[in-house]
Amino acid sequence: MAAVSIREVASRAGVSVGTVSNVLNHPAKVSEDATQRVHAAIAELGFIRNDAARRLRAGRSTTIGLIVLDVRNPFFTDLARGAEDAAAAAGLSVILGNSGDDRDREQNYLDLFEEQRTFGVLISPIGDITARLTRLRERGTRAVLVDRSSDDFSFSSVSVDDVAGGRLAVEHLISVGRTRIAFVGGPPGIRQVADRYRGAELAVRAAPGCSLEVLEAPALSVLAGREAGAAISARAPLDRPDAVFAANDLVAMGVLQALVMQRHGGARVPEDIALIGYDDIDFASAAVVPMSSIRQPSELIGRTAVEILVAEAADAALDPRQVVFQPELVVRESTGG
């Protein structure tokens, strides 16, 4: 069924197209009689205004494009919720795009948001996309990095100090007497993973007698963590690490599942292996062994990014801002808390 046009509404109401437009956008300019006739025609014909087209004709839409690495990760769900709250307060809405850690998909979303002339873009990038975002800005669309800082400070960013978070996690493991620590992380090309590992290294270097091994995971997922946990369980007891720092809580959950599923010769958490994750998603506290984690203010990151985007849209002369929040250690049973 074809959409009803504004001309059809005008014809049914017996007024001009301009009068219908004024009823929709400037009702104070129209008489009460004409207004009633237009609204009656709208109700009768089922007319729905094309607000997106109207906004585009004005030069810019009222939607913000948000591109995240993995929508399955509750951290990004919470971040999106914070962005939506701030956007709604500013009369804007958010369109969510999931890059799935795929550069081509990331570029496709950026192309889409540029074509739609979105109000702005929030992005948790896979790699360095400064050149692409610069082109976007030159064409009138602002961008703010989320969950990652800007290398050259050319764009505003809202992130967490992941080096500090990694160090905090491993210092906690060392404080509870663990010395053979394994870092289970996703692809090292992801900046957040690399920074968390760097923090773990700093903690181990400052603790004589401690060691750090890396079990690289193909993704930041429960399945990848389960595979790493199974590999740890398959080792002889004396060859296993006595602690695991997982790059995020999904990986930590997978490791935990693999360890508790081993009925013969398996490792106990935390008696044999202490385990800590990162993000402090809701599932961390609800795991079969409640998991210690490094908490990030995910909703606050989303809200702050939108607030910066709105401010920059209102004043193009503003210098880029680099907002860095500090992570927080949350201790639960998986490390003996």
TORKOL-4160 file (C-alpha; in steps of 0.2 Angstrom, whole numbers, padded with zeros to 4 digits, m for minus):
337
<pt num="1" X="0000" Y="0000" Z="0000"/>
<pt num="2" X="0008" Y="0017" Z="m0006"/>
<pt num="3" X="0011" Y="0030" Z="0008"/>
<pt num="4" X="m0001" Y="0044" Z="0008"/>
<pt num="5" X="0007" Y="0061" Z="0002"/>
<pt num="6" X="0005" Y="0078" Z="0009"/>
<pt num="7" X="m0004" Y="0083" Z="m0007"/>
<pt num="8" X="m0017" Y="0070" Z="m0004"/>
<pt num="9" X="m0020" Y="0077" Z="0013"/>
<pt num="10" X="m0021" Y="0095" Z="0006"/>
<pt num="11" X="m0034" Y="0089" Z="m0007"/>
<pt num="12" X="m0045" Y="0080" Z="0006"/>
<pt num="13" X="m0045" Y="0095" Z="0018"/>
<pt num="14" X="m0048" Y="0107" Z="0004"/>
<pt num="15" X="m0032" Y="0118" Z="0008"/>
<pt num="16" X="m0015" Y="0121" Z="0001"/>
<pt num="17" X="0000" Y="0110" Z="0003"/>
<pt num="18" X="0008" Y="0125" Z="0012"/>
<pt num="19" X="m0007" Y="0125" Z="0025"/>
<pt num="20" X="m0004" Y="0107" Z="0029"/>
<pt num="21" X="0014" Y="0110" Z="0031"/>
<pt num="22" X="0011" Y="0124" Z="0043"/>
<pt num="23" X="m0002" Y="0114" Z="0053"/>
<pt num="24" X="0012" Y="0101" Z="0055"/>
<pt num="25" X="0026" Y="0113" Z="0059"/>
<pt num="26" X="0019" Y="0130" Z="0063"/>
<pt num="27" X="0001" Y="0127" Z="0069"/>
<pt num="28" X="0000" Y="0145" Z="0077"/>
<pt num="29" X="0000" Y="0152" Z="0059"/>
<pt num="30" X="m0016" Y="0142" Z="0054"/>
<pt num="31" X="m0034" Y="0145" Z="0058"/>
<pt num="32" X="m0043" Y="0133" Z="0070"/>
<pt num="33" X="m0055" Y="0128" Z="0056"/>
<pt num="34" X="m0041" Y="0124" Z="0044"/>
<pt num="35" X="m0032" Y="0115" Z="0057"/>
<pt num="36" X="m0047" Y="0104" Z="0062"/>
<pt num="37" X="m0050" Y="0100" Z="0043"/>
<pt num="38" X="m0031" Y="0095" Z="0041"/>
<pt num="39" X="m0031" Y="0084" Z="0056"/>
<pt num="40" X="m0047" Y="0075" Z="0051"/>
<pt num="41" X="m0040" Y="0072" Z="0033"/>
<pt num="42" X="m0024" Y="0065" Z="0042"/>
<pt num="43" X="m0034" Y="0053" Z="0052"/>
<pt num="44" X="m0045" Y="0048" Z="0038"/>
<pt num="45" X="m0031" Y="0044" Z="0026"/>
<pt num="46" X="m0018" Y="0037" Z="0039"/>
<pt num="47" X="m0005" Y="0050" Z="0034"/>
<pt num="48" X="0012" Y="0048" Z="0042"/>
<pt num="49" X="0024" Y="0062" Z="0041"/>
<pt num="50" X="0041" Y="0058" Z="0034"/>
<pt num="51" X="0051" Y="0067" Z="0048"/>
<pt num="52" X="0068" Y="0060" Z="0042"/>
<pt num="53" X="0066" Y="0068" Z="0025"/>
<pt num="54" X="0061" Y="0084" Z="0034"/>
<pt num="55" X="0076" Y="0084" Z="0045"/>
<pt num="56" X="0088" Y="0080" Z="0030"/>
<pt num="57" X="0081" Y="0095" Z="0021"/>
<pt num="58" X="0085" Y="0105" Z="0036"/>
<pt num="59" X="0103" Y="0099" Z="0034"/>
<pt num="60" X="0105" Y="0086" Z="0047"/>
<pt num="61" X="0095" Y="0071" Z="0055"/>
<pt num="62" X="0092" Y="0069" Z="0073"/>
<pt num="63" X="0100" Y="0052" Z="0075"/>
<pt num="64" X="0116" Y="0047" Z="0082"/>
<pt num="65" X="0125" Y="0032" Z="0074"/>
<pt num="66" X="0134" Y="0021" Z="0087"/>
<pt num="67" X="0146" Y="0007" Z="0081"/>
<pt num="68" X="0152" Y="m0006" Z="0094"/>
<pt num="69" X="0163" Y="m0020" Z="0093"/>
<pt num="70" X="0152" Y="m0034" Z="0099"/>
<pt num="71" X="0133" Y="m0031" Z="0103"/>
<pt num="72" X="0133" Y="m0048" Z="0112"/>
<pt num="73" X="0144" Y="m0041" Z="0126"/>
<pt num="74" X="0133" Y="m0033" Z="0139"/>
<pt num="75" X="0146" Y="m0020" Z="0142"/>
<pt num="76" X="0141" Y="m0012" Z="0125"/>
<pt num="77" X="0123" Y="m0015" Z="0129"/>
<pt num="78" X="0125" Y="m0004" Z="0145"/>
<pt num="79" X="0135" Y="0009" Z="0135"/>
<pt num="80" X="0121" Y="0010" Z="0122"/>
<pt num="81" X="0109" Y="0012" Z="0136"/>
<pt num="82" X="0118" Y="0027" Z="0143"/>
<pt num="83" X="0120" Y="0035" Z="0126"/>
<pt num="84" X="0101" Y="0033" Z="0123"/>
<pt num="85" X="0097" Y="0041" Z="0139"/>
<pt num="86" X="0108" Y="0056" Z="0135"/>
<pt num="87" X="0102" Y="0057" Z="0117"/>
<pt num="88" X="0084" Y="0057" Z="0122"/>
<pt num="89" X="0087" Y="0071" Z="0134"/>
<pt num="90" X="0094" Y="0081" Z="0119"/>
<pt num="91" X="0079" Y="0077" Z="0108"/>
<pt num="92" X="0090" Y="0064" Z="0098"/>
<pt num="93" X="0089" Y="0045" Z="0095"/>
<pt num="94" X="0102" Y="0032" Z="0093"/>
<pt num="95" X="0105" Y="0019" Z="0079"/>
<pt num="96" X="0116" Y="0005" Z="0084"/>
<pt num="97" X="0128" Y="m0004" Z="0073"/>
<pt num="98" X="0138" Y="m0020" Z="0077"/>
<pt num="99" X="0154" Y="m0021" Z="0068"/>
<pt num="100" X="0157" Y="m0038" Z="0075"/>
<pt num="101" X="0176" Y="m0035" Z="0075"/>
<pt num="102" X="0175" Y="m0034" Z="0056"/>
<pt num="103" X="0183" Y="m0019" Z="0047"/>
<pt num="104" X="0172" Y="m0020" Z="0032"/>
<pt num="105" X="0156" Y="m0020" Z="0042"/>
<pt num="106" X="0163" Y="m0005" Z="0052"/>
<pt num="107" X="0167" Y="0004" Z="0036"/>
<pt num="108" X="0149" Y="0000" Z="0029"/>
<pt num="109" X="0141" Y="0007" Z="0045"/>
<pt num="110" X="0152" Y="0023" Z="0043"/>
<pt num="111" X="0147" Y="0025" Z="0025"/>
<pt num="112" X="0128" Y="0022" Z="0030"/>
<pt num="113" X="0129" Y="0035" Z="0043"/>
<pt num="114" X="0138" Y="0048" Z="0032"/>
<pt num="115" X="0125" Y="0045" Z="0018"/>
<pt num="116" X="0111" Y="0048" Z="0031"/>
<pt num="117" X="0119" Y="0064" Z="0037"/>
<pt num="118" X="0117" Y="0058" Z="0055"/>
<pt num="119" X="0119" Y="0071" Z="0069"/>
<pt num="120" X="0135" Y="0063" Z="0074"/>
<pt num="121" X="0144" Y="0046" Z="0076"/>
<pt num="122" X="0150" Y="0037" Z="0092"/>
<pt num="123" X="0162" Y="0023" Z="0088"/>
<pt num="124" X="0172" Y="0009" Z="0097"/>
<pt num="125" X="0185" Y="0007" Z="0082"/>
<pt num="126" X="0194" Y="m0009" Z="0078"/>
<pt num="127" X="0210" Y="0000" Z="0073"/>
<pt num="128" X="0216" Y="0017" Z="0068"/>
<pt num="129" X="0202" Y="0025" Z="0058"/>
<pt num="130" X="0208" Y="0043" Z="0060"/>
<pt num="131" X="0208" Y="0047" Z="0042"/>
<pt num="132" X="0191" Y="0040" Z="0039"/>
<pt num="133" X="0184" Y="0050" Z="0054"/>
<pt num="134" X="0193" Y="0066" Z="0047"/>
<pt num="135" X="0184" Y="0064" Z="0031"/>
<pt num="136" X="0167" Y="0062" Z="0040"/>
<pt num="137" X="0171" Y="0078" Z="0050"/>
<pt num="138" X="0175" Y="0088" Z="0034"/>
<pt num="139" X="0158" Y="0083" Z="0028"/>
<pt num="140" X="0149" Y="0090" Z="0043"/>
<pt num="141" X="0147" Y="0074" Z="0054"/>
<pt num="142" X="0156" Y="0075" Z="0071"/>
<pt num="143" X="0163" Y="0059" Z="0079"/>
<pt num="144" X="0168" Y="0054" Z="0097"/>
<pt num="145" X="0178" Y="0038" Z="0101"/>
<pt num="146" X="0170" Y="0027" Z="0115"/>
<pt num="147" X="0180" Y="0014" Z="0125"/>
<pt num="148" X="0196" Y="0020" Z="0117"/>
<pt num="149" X="0207" Y="0035" Z="0117"/>
<pt num="150" X="0212" Y="0046" Z="0102"/>
<pt num="151" X="0230" Y="0042" Z="0098"/>
<pt num="152" X="0234" Y="0060" Z="0092"/>
<pt num="153" X="0220" Y="0069" Z="0101"/>
<pt num="154" X="0212" Y="0074" Z="0085"/>
<pt num="155" X="0195" Y="0068" Z="0091"/>
<pt num="156" X="0186" Y="0068" Z="0107"/>
<pt num="157" X="0186" Y="0051" Z="0116"/>
<pt num="158" X="0178" Y="0044" Z="0132"/>
<pt num="159" X="0187" Y="0029" Z="0139"/>
<pt num="160" X="0194" Y="0019" Z="0154"/>
<pt num="161" X="0212" Y="0018" Z="0159"/>
<pt num="162" X="0214" Y="0000" Z="0153"/>
<pt num="163" X="0232" Y="m0001" Z="0158"/>
<pt num="164" X="0227" Y="0004" Z="0176"/>
<pt num="165" X="0213" Y="m0009" Z="0175"/>
<pt num="166" X="0225" Y="m0023" Z="0170"/>
<pt num="167" X="0237" Y="m0019" Z="0183"/>
<pt num="168" X="0224" Y="m0018" Z="0196"/>
<pt num="169" X="0218" Y="m0035" Z="0192"/>
<pt num="170" X="0234" Y="m0044" Z="0193"/>
<pt num="171" X="0240" Y="m0034" Z="0208"/>
<pt num="172" X="0224" Y="m0041" Z="0216"/>
<pt num="173" X="0229" Y="m0059" Z="0211"/>
<pt num="174" X="0246" Y="m0057" Z="0218"/>
<pt num="175" X="0239" Y="m0050" Z="0234"/>
<pt num="176" X="0230" Y="m0066" Z="0237"/>
<pt num="177" X="0246" Y="m0076" Z="0235"/>
<pt num="178" X="0245" Y="m0081" Z="0216"/>
<pt num="179" X="0262" Y="m0081" Z="0207"/>
<pt num="180" X="0259" Y="m0091" Z="0191"/>
<pt num="181" X="0246" Y="m0080" Z="0181"/>
<pt num="182" X="0239" Y="m0083" Z="0164"/>
<pt num="183" X="0232" Y="m0069" Z="0154"/>
<pt num="184" X="0218" Y="m0075" Z="0142"/>
<pt num="185" X="0214" Y="m0062" Z="0129"/>
<pt num="186" X="0206" Y="m0059" Z="0112"/>
<pt num="187" X="0215" Y="m0053" Z="0097"/>
<pt num="188" X="0230" Y="m0042" Z="0102"/>
<pt num="189" X="0225" Y="m0030" Z="0088"/>
<pt num="190" X="0211" Y="m0024" Z="0099"/>
<pt num="191" X="0218" Y="m0009" Z="0109"/>
<pt num="192" X="0208" Y="m0013" Z="0125"/>
<pt num="193" X="0215" Y="m0030" Z="0125"/>
<pt num="194" X="0233" Y="m0024" Z="0122"/>
<pt num="195" X="0232" Y="m0011" Z="0136"/>
<pt num="196" X="0225" Y="m0023" Z="0149"/>
<pt num="197" X="0239" Y="m0035" Z="0145"/>
<pt num="198" X="0252" Y="m0021" Z="0147"/>
<pt num="199" X="0245" Y="m0017" Z="0164"/>
<pt num="200" X="0246" Y="m0035" Z="0169"/>
<pt num="201" X="0264" Y="m0035" Z="0163"/>
<pt num="202" X="0268" Y="m0020" Z="0174"/>
<pt num="203" X="0261" Y="m0029" Z="0189"/>
<pt num="204" X="0271" Y="m0045" Z="0187"/>
<pt num="205" X="0287" Y="m0035" Z="0184"/>
<pt num="206" X="0285" Y="m0027" Z="0200"/>
<pt num="207" X="0282" Y="m0043" Z="0209"/>
<pt num="208" X="0298" Y="m0054" Z="0210"/>
<pt num="209" X="0294" Y="m0073" Z="0209"/>
<pt num="210" X="0278" Y="m0070" Z="0198"/>
<pt num="211" X="0276" Y="m0075" Z="0180"/>
<pt num="212" X="0264" Y="m0071" Z="0166"/>
<pt num="213" X="0259" Y="m0082" Z="0152"/>
<pt num="214" X="0248" Y="m0078" Z="0137"/>
<pt num="215" X="0234" Y="m0089" Z="0131"/>
<pt num="216" X="0228" Y="m0080" Z="0115"/>
<pt num="217" X="0209" Y="m0082" Z="0112"/>
<pt num="218" X="0202" Y="m0079" Z="0094"/>
<pt num="219" X="0188" Y="m0068" Z="0101"/>
<pt num="220" X="0182" Y="m0060" Z="0117"/>
<pt num="221" X="0168" Y="m0073" Z="0119"/>
<pt num="222" X="0162" Y="m0086" Z="0131"/>
<pt num="223" X="0166" Y="m0100" Z="0118"/>
<pt num="224" X="0184" Y="m0093" Z="0116"/>
<pt num="225" X="0186" Y="m0093" Z="0135"/>
<pt num="226" X="0179" Y="m0111" Z="0137"/>
<pt num="227" X="0192" Y="m0117" Z="0124"/>
<pt num="228" X="0206" Y="m0108" Z="0134"/>
<pt num="229" X="0199" Y="m0116" Z="0151"/>
<pt num="230" X="0199" Y="m0133" Z="0143"/>
<pt num="231" X="0217" Y="m0131" Z="0138"/>
<pt num="232" X="0221" Y="m0126" Z="0156"/>
<pt num="233" X="0212" Y="m0141" Z="0163"/>
<pt num="234" X="0220" Y="m0153" Z="0151"/>
<pt num="235" X="0237" Y="m0149" Z="0159"/>
<pt num="236" X="0245" Y="m0158" Z="0173"/>
<pt num="237" X="0240" Y="m0150" Z="0190"/>
<pt num="238" X="0258" Y="m0144" Z="0193"/>
<pt num="239" X="0259" Y="m0136" Z="0175"/>
<pt num="240" X="0243" Y="m0126" Z="0177"/>
<pt num="241" X="0243" Y="m0107" Z="0182"/>
<pt num="242" X="0236" Y="m0104" Z="0199"/>
<pt num="243" X="0227" Y="m0088" Z="0193"/>
<pt num="244" X="0219" Y="m0082" Z="0177"/>
<pt num="245" X="0216" Y="m0064" Z="0171"/>
<pt num="246" X="0203" Y="m0064" Z="0157"/>
<pt num="247" X="0202" Y="m0049" Z="0145"/>
<pt num="248" X="0183" Y="m0048" Z="0148"/>
<pt num="249" X="0170" Y="m0056" Z="0158"/>
<pt num="250" X="0163" Y="m0066" Z="0144"/>
<pt num="251" X="0180" Y="m0074" Z="0142"/>
<pt num="252" X="0181" Y="m0077" Z="0161"/>
<pt num="253" X="0164" Y="m0085" Z="0161"/>
<pt num="254" X="0170" Y="m0097" Z="0148"/>
<pt num="255" X="0185" Y="m0101" Z="0157"/>
<pt num="256" X="0175" Y="m0104" Z="0173"/>
<pt num="257" X="0163" Y="m0116" Z="0164"/>
<pt num="258" X="0177" Y="m0126" Z="0157"/>
<pt num="259" X="0185" Y="m0128" Z="0174"/>
<pt num="260" X="0170" Y="m0132" Z="0184"/>
<pt num="261" X="0164" Y="m0145" Z="0170"/>
<pt num="262" X="0180" Y="m0156" Z="0173"/>
<pt num="263" X="0174" Y="m0169" Z="0185"/>
<pt num="264" X="0190" Y="m0179" Z="0187"/>
<pt num="265" X="0206" Y="m0170" Z="0189"/>
<pt num="266" X="0199" Y="m0153" Z="0186"/>
<pt num="267" X="0204" Y="m0137" Z="0194"/>
<pt num="268" X="0193" Y="m0129" Z="0208"/>
<pt num="269" X="0190" Y="m0110" Z="0208"/>
<pt num="270" X="0196" Y="m0102" Z="0218"/>
<pt num="271" X="0205" Y="m0115" Z="0228"/>
<pt num="272" X="0217" Y="m0121" Z="0213"/>
<pt num="273" X="0215" Y="m0107" Z="0201"/>
<pt num="274" X="0209" Y="m0089" Z="0206"/>
<pt num="275" X="0199" Y="m0080" Z="0192"/>
<pt num="276" X="0196" Y="m0062" Z="0188"/>
<pt num="277" X="0187" Y="m0054" Z="0173"/>
<pt num="278" X="0185" Y="m0037" Z="0166"/>
<pt num="279" X="0169" Y="m0025" Z="0164"/>
<pt num="280" X="0159" Y="m0032" Z="0179"/>
<pt num="281" X="0144" Y="m0036" Z="0168"/>
<pt num="282" X="0128" Y="m0042" Z="0177"/>
<pt num="283" X="0132" Y="m0060" Z="0174"/>
<pt num="284" X="0148" Y="m0059" Z="0183"/>
<pt num="285" X="0140" Y="m0058" Z="0200"/>
<pt num="286" X="0127" Y="m0072" Z="0195"/>
<pt num="287" X="0140" Y="m0085" Z="0189"/>
<pt num="288" X="0141" Y="m0102" Z="0198"/>
<pt num="289" X="0156" Y="m0095" Z="0207"/>
<pt num="290" X="0153" Y="m0076" Z="0208"/>
<pt num="291" X="0167" Y="m0068" Z="0198"/>
<pt num="292" X="0179" Y="m0054" Z="0203"/>
<pt num="293" X="0180" Y="m0041" Z="0190"/>
<pt num="294" X="0187" Y="m0024" Z="0185"/>
<pt num="295" X="0172" Y="m0013" Z="0184"/>
<pt num="296" X="0170" Y="0000" Z="0170"/>
<pt num="297" X="0157" Y="0014" Z="0171"/>
<pt num="298" X="0149" Y="0008" Z="0155"/>
<pt num="299" X="0133" Y="0019" Z="0155"/>
<pt num="300" X="0143" Y="0034" Z="0160"/>
<pt num="301" X="0154" Y="0032" Z="0145"/>
<pt num="302" X="0139" Y="0032" Z="0134"/>
<pt num="303" X="0131" Y="0047" Z="0142"/>
<pt num="304" X="0147" Y="0057" Z="0142"/>
<pt num="305" X="0151" Y="0053" Z="0124"/>
<pt num="306" X="0134" Y="0060" Z="0118"/>
<pt num="307" X="0135" Y="0075" Z="0129"/>
<pt num="308" X="0152" Y="0079" Z="0121"/>
<pt num="309" X="0145" Y="0076" Z="0103"/>
<pt num="310" X="0130" Y="0088" Z="0107"/>
<pt num="311" X="0142" Y="0101" Z="0113"/>
<pt num="312" X="0154" Y="0100" Z="0098"/>
<pt num="313" X="0139" Y="0101" Z="0086"/>
<pt num="314" X="0134" Y="0117" Z="0095"/>
<pt num="315" X="0151" Y="0125" Z="0094"/>
<pt num="316" X="0163" Y="0118" Z="0081"/>
<pt num="317" X="0177" Y="0128" Z="0088"/>
<pt num="318" X="0178" Y="0117" Z="0104"/>
<pt num="319" X="0194" Y="0108" Z="0106"/>
<pt num="320" X="0193" Y="0089" Z="0107"/>
<pt num="321" X="0192" Y="0082" Z="0124"/>
<pt num="322" X="0200" Y="0066" Z="0131"/>
<pt num="323" X="0189" Y="0059" Z="0146"/>
<pt num="324" X="0197" Y="0045" Z="0155"/>
<pt num="325" X="0188" Y="0036" Z="0169"/>
<pt num="326" X="0197" Y="0025" Z="0182"/>
<pt num="327" X="0192" Y="0007" Z="0184"/>
<pt num="328" X="0187" Y="m0001" Z="0200"/>
<pt num="329" X="0191" Y="m0018" Z="0208"/>
<pt num="330" X="0176" Y="m0028" Z="0213"/>
<pt num="331" X="0181" Y="m0044" Z="0223"/>
<pt num="332" X="0170" Y="m0059" Z="0224"/>
<pt num="333" X="0172" Y="m0078" Z="0227"/>
<pt num="334" X="0182" Y="m0082" Z="0212"/>
<pt num="335" X="0197" Y="m0074" Z="0219"/>
<pt num="336" X="0193" Y="m0079" Z="0237"/>
<pt num="337" X="0183" Y="m0064" Z="0241"/>
